[in-house]
């Protein structure tokens, strides 16, 4: 098929041995004329060093305030194919598990009613069908519903919760991240599909400190697996690793809290000083495993640099016995979320993320409002100073008790 | 909340948005606060207002839009 637009700049991006987004758009353009216009518009954007997209507007499906991201070209006469080029966000299953049959069904819908371009997955975790015209939105939505899928979140709403592969495929998972993600997604459907917040709110669930969902940087509320007892050590396997790698250099020497040592008697770990960073376990997965008393650390407040600068989450609940709460449908966790949202709703301003609100009003006021006792473990990073000043330990003249 | 209050609440929400068409974009949160105050004597709660907004958007009397934040609007 001959190209409608000449794209010398984009052609440069096809060179090299790695997959190229230009190659994929060109493949999609063989099926879809609108995608051909996409190539033209992107080429012009590269040439002029500016984007030609507008977003937002009154785009959606009936009854839903989220799940569709409106996208329009500001050059509709020149590139009519991308005059309307919306994104449909589809709530992904926990851990991104699909059958090939359901994937074929989804892409058949996208090929017939959209641009034949997809994101697997968007940065929040959803499957994204790209390049949908307004007139096709309801059709696509109804077909997805018939497959048992639903839209994800967008706008000032709860964004689609996502999790790592958890206990389904990972030996490091300290709790059932997939179950928790699924439960929370079902519980907060209204908050996801009917925007009611000041701004977006994201949950991400990671099974261990490796944090495969990058929740500490990308979720307003990060749920990260940890353990309470000691790292399990198989000393025989440690000796096997010692034959292959320099443990002093690559294991004990890289421990951020220097809580471990190795000599001919074996590996010793001062678990009271371990920050559960997962480094040693990652290097020697056959010799070391997380402890058996698994749970999670709940952190709050991270965001990307949009309105103000980027933030990482801070520790809100150092250890939460998630397995126990799971027996009760995660009710304690849901109540905590309810209190956080109530405070954010009451005191947050438009386009203010919850982390920014906490920074503005102070952690003390926030903790008091949500009914959590301040703890020394509420830190922004391991070994960091706590936010809380314990006044009862300080005399009036400033002398410490 | 009685059916009569519910109908009045839904009407008040639509009228508020109608009155400020092309003047102000109402976030759902703004409407919840406004209506909770206005109907407090009728015992209307936040959840009642949220349910009313849900009914209005499900029936198509109101639609959501997005411009830097989500807002409610009359259908075009």
Interface residues (C-beta under 8 A of the other chain):
Chain A: X55 X56 X57 X58 X59 X60 X62 X63 X64 X65 X66 X70 X154 X155 X156 X157 X190 X194 X195 X196 X197 X198 X199 X345 X350 X351
Chain B: X27 X28 X29 X32 X50 X53 X54 X57 X58 X60 X63 X64 X65 X66 X67 X68 X69 X70 X73 X76
